[in-house]
Amino acid sequence: MELIQSVRQMQARADEIRRAGKRLGFVPTMGYFHEGHLALMRKARELADVVVVSVFVNPIQFGPQEDYGRYPRDLERDRRLAEAEGVDILFVPTVEEMYPEGYQTYVEVTELSKPLCGARRPGHFRGVATVVLKLFNIVKPHLAVFGEKDYQQLKLIERMVRDLNLDLEIVPHPTVREPDGLAMSSRNVYLKPEERESALSLYRALELARRRVAEGVKEVAILRDEIEKFIQAHPYTRIDYIEFRDPETLEEKQQVDGPTLLALAVFVGQARLIDNTILRP
Ligand code: PAF
């Protein structure tokens, strides 16, 4: 596996790969790999001839009070894991090269950035869209794989690709879970042992909602109330949001009268966890 740190070098390798007629698959990450990342790499491996994975903890998608400084990092471990998955190139750019002095260009996906995590994390999705577009311009992939756990991010990237006529395919990948249902996330490392059980309340709340919808409950107000009580019954939890939205436009819904995104964000101790499902009546 090659390790590339310079933008120029990555662009030159991407040109070579494309000239050789190879299909280039890309998985952008912030590193500290878990099974969820590895599943995205496997998907890219399945669909492409050459797989590039980037590791870049993107400072501009973190708010001033957020965890940029303490976000978990372990490049040596990431290298070993990516190599074992048959990744061809690990691209690890520096902050200085990605955002040199004088940097001032940003991408905004205006409407899809507003609700859910966008409302609680101002500037977050501007940072995500900007870095992802930069990475696409550097890695020049034919396809890029994104996890459905970050559902809003996925929708926003799909929209950006359509709106800006980017010539690549976005491949969604289902959320990868621990055997007990907890969605895999690099931020799970923040959970203390006594908080682990409470972290499961997100997945169990999604299951509860699916069950209630299968029983015929359609009223969002009723479902929200039940989910809220359910999560609050777990120690160490603080609900950030429980939202029912149209899965494509992310507009609010009052009834589960068609496919409906149920998205949750809950603090469990210091860890802010998110999870989601599509409810179908
Ligand atoms: O999902 C992530 O890990 C990040 O938001 C991404 C897409 C790598 C951009 O920094």
Residues whose N, C-alpha, C, O or C-beta is under 5 A from the ligand:
A	BS01	PAF	P28 T29 M30 F56 N58 V128 V131
